[in-house]
Amino acid sequence: MRCYLIILLLFLASINALPQTFTYQNSIGKFKKATAFTVSPEGAIYVSDAASDEIFKLDTLGNIVKYVGGYGWDEGDFDQPVDIFANPLSVYVSDKNNHRIQKFDKDLNFISLLFTREDDNKDEHFGYPLSAVTSNQGDLFILDSENKRIIKFDLFGNFIMNFGGFDAGACALSIPKKMVVSQSNNLYVLDDKRIIEFDQYGNGLNSIPTDNDFTCITLVFDNMMLNTDHQMVMINLKSPGFKFGTLKTDDPNLQEPFVSSLIFNGSLYVLTPAEIRIYKLE
């Protein structure tokens, strides 16, 4: 695997470029300790809550139409769901302390789970998963925090490979936090003050330094968002040079810390532990 280490002074210089201010519109949802959210291509919103160990589905108007879960080990139960990913047909939940990935249909009906920590093949072991995403071909990629690597499975849950481990050179994962996938099937891992990019075959492409210690990364279509608990920045992947712009709101009631943020259909969605706040570009 090859990895080109990109030293982007331009990135650091552009972190405050093109600031955009968003105006508050409304708030939706009511959570105890939200940990992540995502938007499906159809506009449904899915939220994971670590305090209640539940997953929520909200419709395009923000109404909670279904929730599932509760603490436990059985199918559909969770022990600290830390991330959630939706494609047009399915929803994947990173059930961290149960060391597994749970798959649901888009209406949150349980389909299957993947647990490999006790399998004979150590190459496919993962523990304390932080993210799970799928490619356009249906391959499943899991961010394995226990072994600091990415595990790839096919559409049927068969192990294919792992990558991003100690043998990945400059693209070896150090302190992985979260992973997203682009429309071109490239993977972006938020690591220790950097973003590491891989292609779907496990080749390391870029290691991009960041000035801030970001806590979350999201990607909807081509809009990538990074945030700390008090700052949000965005990049459009079609723009050259990874030029990030700072996003701000006019909302004095927006409480820190920010858990996550994303851009969808021209609106900014900000997840706090208790709710989702929605903003429009001025």
Secondary structure by P-SEA (a helix, b strand, c coil): ccccccccaaaaaacccbbbbbbbcbbbbbbcccccccccccbbbbbbbccccbbbbbcccccccccccccccccccccccccccccccbbbbccccccccccccccccccccccccccccccccccccccccccccbbbbbbcccccbbbbbcccccccccccccccccccccccccccccccbbbbbbcccbbbbbccccccccccccccccccccccccbbbbbcccbbbbbccccccbbbbbbbbcccccccccccccccccbbbbbcccbbbbbbcc
